[in-house]
Amino acid sequence: MINEERGKPITAKEFEEHWKEINYQLEIEGLKPTTEDKEAIRKVLTGEMDIKRLTDGI
């Protein structure tokens, strides 16, 4: 899900284009992402949130 330049966040539009595949891969792993999960994944991939925040409190 990274743009041409490695490490460059994707756009929200690009995220929506790839969400079905992301969701499919998660379901293969036995995970059923919620709306909150989708929003958190979107924020990380678009650069709105640091991935470290996903593991805070674990």
Distance bins in CASP14 RR format, pairs under 12 A and 6 or more apart:
PFRMAT RR
TARGET T0000
AUTHOR 0000-0000-0000
RMODE 2
METHOD distances of the structure
MODEL  1
1 7 0 0 0 0 1 0 0 0 0 0 0
1 8 0 0 0 0 0 1 0 0 0 0 0
1 9 0 0 0 0 1 0 0 0 0 0 0
1 10 1 0 1 0 0 0 0 0 0 0 0
1 11 0 0 0 0 0 1 0 0 0 0 0
1 12 0 0 0 0 0 1 0 0 0 0 0
1 14 1 0 0 1 0 0 0 0 0 0 0
1 15 1 0 0 1 0 0 0 0 0 0 0
1 16 0 0 0 0 0 1 0 0 0 0 0
1 17 0 0 0 0 1 0 0 0 0 0 0
1 18 1 0 1 0 0 0 0 0 0 0 0
1 19 0 0 0 0 1 0 0 0 0 0 0
1 21 0 0 0 0 1 0 0 0 0 0 0
1 22 1 0 0 1 0 0 0 0 0 0 0
1 25 0 0 0 0 0 1 0 0 0 0 0
1 41 0 0 0 0 1 0 0 0 0 0 0
1 42 0 0 0 0 0 1 0 0 0 0 0
1 44 0 0 0 0 1 0 0 0 0 0 0
1 45 1 0 1 0 0 0 0 0 0 0 0
1 46 0 0 0 0 1 0 0 0 0 0 0
1 47 0 0 0 0 0 1 0 0 0 0 0
2 8 1 0 0 1 0 0 0 0 0 0 0
2 9 0 0 0 0 1 0 0 0 0 0 0
2 10 1 0 0 1 0 0 0 0 0 0 0
2 11 0 0 0 0 0 1 0 0 0 0 0
2 14 0 0 0 0 1 0 0 0 0 0 0
2 15 0 0 0 0 0 1 0 0 0 0 0
2 18 0 0 0 0 0 1 0 0 0 0 0
2 44 0 0 0 0 0 1 0 0 0 0 0
2 45 0 0 0 0 1 0 0 0 0 0 0
2 46 0 0 0 0 0 1 0 0 0 0 0
2 47 0 0 0 0 0 1 0 0 0 0 0
3 9 1 0 0 1 0 0 0 0 0 0 0
3 10 1 0 1 0 0 0 0 0 0 0 0
3 11 0 0 0 0 1 0 0 0 0 0 0
3 13 0 0 0 0 0 1 0 0 0 0 0
3 14 1 0 0 1 0 0 0 0 0 0 0
3 15 0 0 0 0 0 1 0 0 0 0 0
3 18 0 0 0 0 0 1 0 0 0 0 0
3 45 0 0 0 0 0 1 0 0 0 0 0
3 46 0 0 0 0 0 1 0 0 0 0 0
3 47 0 0 0 0 0 1 0 0 0 0 0
4 10 0 0 0 0 0 1 0 0 0 0 0
4 14 0 0 0 0 0 1 0 0 0 0 0
7 44 0 0 0 0 0 1 0 0 0 0 0
7 45 0 0 0 0 0 1 0 0 0 0 0
7 46 0 0 0 0 0 1 0 0 0 0 0
7 47 0 0 0 0 1 0 0 0 0 0 0
7 51 0 0 0 0 0 1 0 0 0 0 0
8 14 0 0 0 0 0 1 0 0 0 0 0
8 45 0 0 0 0 0 1 0 0 0 0 0
8 46 0 0 0 0 0 1 0 0 0 0 0
8 47 0 0 0 0 1 0 0 0 0 0 0
9 15 0 0 0 0 1 0 0 0 0 0 0
9 42 0 0 0 0 0 1 0 0 0 0 0
9 43 0 0 0 0 1 0 0 0 0 0 0
9 44 0 0 0 0 1 0 0 0 0 0 0
9 45 1 0 0 1 0 0 0 0 0 0 0
9 46 1 0 1 0 0 0 0 0 0 0 0
9 47 1 1 0 0 0 0 0 0 0 0 0
9 48 0 0 0 0 1 0 0 0 0 0 0
9 49 0 0 0 0 0 1 0 0 0 0 0
9 50 0 0 0 0 0 1 0 0 0 0 0
9 51 0 0 0 0 0 1 0 0 0 0 0
10 16 0 0 0 0 1 0 0 0 0 0 0
10 17 0 0 0 0 1 0 0 0 0 0 0
10 18 1 0 0 1 0 0 0 0 0 0 0
10 19 0 0 0 0 0 1 0 0 0 0 0
10 22 0 0 0 0 0 1 0 0 0 0 0
10 41 0 0 0 0 0 1 0 0 0 0 0
10 42 0 0 0 0 1 0 0 0 0 0 0
10 43 0 0 0 0 0 1 0 0 0 0 0
10 44 0 0 0 0 0 1 0 0 0 0 0
10 45 1 0 1 0 0 0 0 0 0 0 0
10 46 1 0 0 1 0 0 0 0 0 0 0
10 47 0 0 0 0 1 0 0 0 0 0 0
10 48 0 0 0 0 0 1 0 0 0 0 0
11 17 0 0 0 0 1 0 0 0 0 0 0
11 18 0 0 0 0 0 1 0 0 0 0 0
11 42 0 0 0 0 0 1 0 0 0 0 0
11 45 0 0 0 0 1 0 0 0 0 0 0
11 46 1 0 0 1 0 0 0 0 0 0 0
11 47 0 0 0 0 0 1 0 0 0 0 0
11 48 0 0 0 0 0 1 0 0 0 0 0
12 18 0 0 0 0 0 1 0 0 0 0 0
12 19 0 0 0 0 0 1 0 0 0 0 0
12 38 0 0 0 0 0 1 0 0 0 0 0
12 39 0 0 0 0 0 1 0 0 0 0 0
12 41 0 0 0 0 0 1 0 0 0 0 0
12 42 1 0 0 1 0 0 0 0 0 0 0
12 43 0 0 0 0 1 0 0 0 0 0 0
12 45 0 0 0 0 1 0 0 0 0 0 0
12 46 1 0 1 0 0 0 0 0 0 0 0
12 47 0 0 0 0 0 1 0 0 0 0 0
12 48 0 0 0 0 1 0 0 0 0 0 0
13 19 0 0 0 0 0 1 0 0 0 0 0
13 42 0 0 0 0 0 1 0 0 0 0 0
13 45 0 0 0 0 0 1 0 0 0 0 0
13 46 0 0 0 0 1 0 0 0 0 0 0
14 21 0 0 0 0 0 1 0 0 0 0 0
14 22 0 0 0 0 0 1 0 0 0 0 0
14 42 0 0 0 0 0 1 0 0 0 0 0
14 45 0 0 0 0 1 0 0 0 0 0 0
14 46 0 0 0 0 1 0 0 0 0 0 0
14 47 0 0 0 0 0 1 0 0 0 0 0
15 21 0 0 0 0 0 1 0 0 0 0 0
15 22 0 0 0 0 1 0 0 0 0 0 0
15 23 0 0 0 0 0 1 0 0 0 0 0
15 38 0 0 0 0 1 0 0 0 0 0 0
15 39 0 0 0 0 0 1 0 0 0 0 0
15 40 0 0 0 0 0 1 0 0 0 0 0
15 41 1 0 0 1 0 0 0 0 0 0 0
15 42 1 0 1 0 0 0 0 0 0 0 0
15 43 0 0 0 0 1 0 0 0 0 0 0
15 44 0 0 0 0 1 0 0 0 0 0 0
15 45 1 0 1 0 0 0 0 0 0 0 0
15 46 1 0 0 1 0 0 0 0 0 0 0
15 47 0 0 0 0 0 1 0 0 0 0 0
15 48 0 0 0 0 0 1 0 0 0 0 0
16 22 0 0 0 0 0 1 0 0 0 0 0
16 23 0 0 0 0 0 1 0 0 0 0 0
16 38 0 0 0 0 1 0 0 0 0 0 0
16 41 0 0 0 0 0 1 0 0 0 0 0
16 42 0 0 0 0 1 0 0 0 0 0 0
16 45 0 0 0 0 0 1 0 0 0 0 0
16 46 0 0 0 0 0 1 0 0 0 0 0
17 42 0 0 0 0 0 1 0 0 0 0 0
17 45 0 0 0 0 0 1 0 0 0 0 0
18 24 0 0 0 0 0 1 0 0 0 0 0
18 25 0 0 0 0 0 1 0 0 0 0 0
18 38 0 0 0 0 0 1 0 0 0 0 0
18 41 0 0 0 0 0 1 0 0 0 0 0
18 42 0 0 0 0 0 1 0 0 0 0 0
18 45 0 0 0 0 1 0 0 0 0 0 0
18 46 0 0 0 0 0 1 0 0 0 0 0
19 25 0 0 0 0 0 1 0 0 0 0 0
19 26 0 0 0 0 0 1 0 0 0 0 0
19 33 0 0 0 0 1 0 0 0 0 0 0
19 35 0 0 0 0 0 1 0 0 0 0 0
19 37 0 0 0 0 0 1 0 0 0 0 0
19 38 1 0 0 1 0 0 0 0 0 0 0
19 39 0 0 0 0 0 1 0 0 0 0 0
19 41 0 0 0 0 1 0 0 0 0 0 0
19 42 0 0 0 0 1 0 0 0 0 0 0
19 45 0 0 0 0 1 0 0 0 0 0 0
19 46 0 0 0 0 0 1 0 0 0 0 0
20 26 0 0 0 0 0 1 0 0 0 0 0
20 27 0 0 0 0 0 1 0 0 0 0 0
20 33 0 0 0 0 0 1 0 0 0 0 0
20 38 0 0 0 0 0 1 0 0 0 0 0
21 27 0 0 0 0 0 1 0 0 0 0 0
21 28 0 0 0 0 0 1 0 0 0 0 0
22 28 0 0 0 0 0 1 0 0 0 0 0
22 29 0 0 0 0 0 1 0 0 0 0 0
22 31 0 0 0 0 0 1 0 0 0 0 0
22 33 0 0 0 0 1 0 0 0 0 0 0
22 37 0 0 0 0 0 1 0 0 0 0 0
22 38 0 0 0 0 1 0 0 0 0 0 0
22 40 0 0 0 0 0 1 0 0 0 0 0
22 41 1 0 0 1 0 0 0 0 0 0 0
22 42 0 0 0 0 1 0 0 0 0 0 0
22 44 0 0 0 0 0 1 0 0 0 0 0
22 45 0 0 0 0 1 0 0 0 0 0 0
23 29 0 0 0 0 0 1 0 0 0 0 0
23 30 0 0 0 0 0 1 0 0 0 0 0
23 31 0 0 0 0 1 0 0 0 0 0 0
23 32 0 0 0 0 1 0 0 0 0 0 0
23 33 1 0 0 1 0 0 0 0 0 0 0
23 34 0 0 0 0 0 1 0 0 0 0 0
23 35 0 0 0 0 0 1 0 0 0 0 0
23 37 0 0 0 0 1 0 0 0 0 0 0
23 38 1 0 0 1 0 0 0 0 0 0 0
23 41 0 0 0 0 1 0 0 0 0 0 0
23 42 0 0 0 0 0 1 0 0 0 0 0
24 30 0 0 0 0 0 1 0 0 0 0 0
24 31 0 0 0 0 0 1 0 0 0 0 0
24 32 0 0 0 0 0 1 0 0 0 0 0
24 33 0 0 0 0 0 1 0 0 0 0 0
25 31 0 0 0 0 1 0 0 0 0 0 0
25 33 0 0 0 0 0 1 0 0 0 0 0
25 41 0 0 0 0 0 1 0 0 0 0 0
26 32 1 0 0 1 0 0 0 0 0 0 0
26 33 1 0 1 0 0 0 0 0 0 0 0
26 34 0 0 0 0 0 1 0 0 0 0 0
26 37 0 0 0 0 1 0 0 0 0 0 0
26 38 0 0 0 0 1 0 0 0 0 0 0
26 41 0 0 0 0 1 0 0 0 0 0 0
27 33 0 0 0 0 1 0 0 0 0 0 0
27 37 0 0 0 0 0 1 0 0 0 0 0
31 37 0 0 0 0 1 0 0 0 0 0 0
31 38 0 0 0 0 0 1 0 0 0 0 0
31 41 0 0 0 0 0 1 0 0 0 0 0
32 38 0 0 0 0 0 1 0 0 0 0 0
33 39 0 0 0 0 1 0 0 0 0 0 0
33 40 0 0 0 0 1 0 0 0 0 0 0
33 41 1 0 0 1 0 0 0 0 0 0 0
33 42 0 0 0 0 0 1 0 0 0 0 0
34 40 0 0 0 0 1 0 0 0 0 0 0
34 41 0 0 0 0 0 1 0 0 0 0 0
35 41 0 0 0 0 0 1 0 0 0 0 0
35 42 0 0 0 0 0 1 0 0 0 0 0
36 42 0 0 0 0 0 1 0 0 0 0 0
36 43 0 0 0 0 0 1 0 0 0 0 0
36 54 0 0 0 0 0 1 0 0 0 0 0
37 43 0 0 0 0 0 1 0 0 0 0 0
37 44 0 0 0 0 0 1 0 0 0 0 0
37 54 0 0 0 0 1 0 0 0 0 0 0
38 44 0 0 0 0 0 1 0 0 0 0 0
38 45 0 0 0 0 0 1 0 0 0 0 0
39 45 0 0 0 0 0 1 0 0 0 0 0
39 46 0 0 0 0 0 1 0 0 0 0 0
39 48 0 0 0 0 1 0 0 0 0 0 0
39 49 0 0 0 0 1 0 0 0 0 0 0
39 54 0 0 0 0 0 1 0 0 0 0 0
40 46 0 0 0 0 0 1 0 0 0 0 0
40 47 0 0 0 0 0 1 0 0 0 0 0
40 48 0 0 0 0 1 0 0 0 0 0 0
40 49 1 0 0 1 0 0 0 0 0 0 0
40 50 0 0 0 0 0 1 0 0 0 0 0
40 51 0 0 0 0 1 0 0 0 0 0 0
40 53 0 0 0 0 1 0 0 0 0 0 0
40 54 1 0 0 1 0 0 0 0 0 0 0
40 55 0 0 0 0 0 1 0 0 0 0 0
40 56 0 0 0 0 0 1 0 0 0 0 0
41 47 0 0 0 0 0 1 0 0 0 0 0
41 48 0 0 0 0 0 1 0 0 0 0 0
41 49 0 0 0 0 1 0 0 0 0 0 0
41 51 0 0 0 0 1 0 0 0 0 0 0
41 54 0 0 0 0 1 0 0 0 0 0 0
42 48 1 0 0 1 0 0 0 0 0 0 0
42 49 0 0 0 0 1 0 0 0 0 0 0
43 49 1 1 0 0 0 0 0 0 0 0 0
43 50 0 0 0 0 1 0 0 0 0 0 0
43 51 0 0 0 0 1 0 0 0 0 0 0
43 53 0 0 0 0 1 0 0 0 0 0 0
43 54 0 0 0 0 1 0 0 0 0 0 0
44 50 1 0 0 1 0 0 0 0 0 0 0
44 51 1 0 1 0 0 0 0 0 0 0 0
44 52 0 0 0 0 1 0 0 0 0 0 0
44 53 0 0 0 0 1 0 0 0 0 0 0
44 54 1 0 0 1 0 0 0 0 0 0 0
44 55 0 0 0 0 0 1 0 0 0 0 0
45 51 0 0 0 0 1 0 0 0 0 0 0
45 54 0 0 0 0 0 1 0 0 0 0 0
47 53 0 0 0 0 0 1 0 0 0 0 0
49 55 0 0 0 0 0 1 0 0 0 0 0
49 56 0 0 0 0 0 1 0 0 0 0 0
50 56 0 0 0 0 1 0 0 0 0 0 0
52 58 0 0 0 0 0 1 0 0 0 0 0
END
